[in-house]
Amino acid sequence: MKPVDRVELFKRFRAANPTPTTELEYATPFELLAAVLLSAQATDKGVNIATRRLFPVANTPARILALGVEGLEAHIRTIGLYRSKAKHLIEACRILVDEHGGEVPRDRASLERLPGVGRKTANVVLNTAFGEPTMAVDTHIFRVSNRLGLARGKTPLAVEEGLLKAVPAEFLQDAHHWLILHGRYVCKALKPECWRCPMSDLCRYTPKTPAPGTQAAKPKAKAKAASKPAPRRAAKPATKPATKPATTPARRRRRDVQPES
Ligand code: SF4
């Protein structure tokens, strides 16, 4: 994507949503860390339902440690993989209390040492809790960046590095949330809603998804054509029936890049 188009892309994102943020509910860096840790393979909505129960009871590392694994599980059992997430969160809280005075560290290496916290979670915390211009590449950002042609890559890390170079500096802080929300609500995985996408003219993805109803019109047109009488043909000599040409062009199929792992 050309530099001028990248600027235009993010101007449009900003005009539509000047202050984008996470849909996870949190009030402190620790609540955000806990919510992101719990959100792996779960929806933000589901995590919010659980943390509305949990945080009024325990919203610091010391208080969650005091709950113990079973006490924590009781509050988060509506979230997928809650048993392993409870173990990770308890161990993370132990490290936060023992090594960081109960505070969330502001550096990547310390964050990534916490059980259940990988590069993506560390990037979310650094960006959203501490205002660092990091890029947390989840499945939505990975897909949208590749489709748009903004930053192409076969792994989340390659896309993250591409985005850090491609996104103009003035938009870097908020780019992560704009791209996630765009992927979640417009540029969906199975069928991107290109017909209502404000970025359609800048996007490299083809073929674009037509508006509902447009697709339904095509078979009708064909059906109408098919209902016309066939033109009269000259009689063919009695030879072998025609077969499909050996060189039928291969149908081009739309494919997204998938992460390797
Ligand atoms: S035009 Fe379609 S593929 Fe491109 S960003 Fe918009 S929704 Fe996604």
Boltz pocket constraint, residues with backbone or C-beta under 6 A from the ligand:
constraints:
  - pocket:
      binder: B
      contacts: [[A, 144], [A, 147], [A, 148], [A, 186], [A, 187], [A, 188], [A, 192], [A, 193], [A, 194], [A, 195], [A, 197], [A, 198], [A, 199], [A, 200], [A, 201], [A, 203], [A, 204], [A, 205], [A, 208], [A, 209]]
      max_distance: 6.0
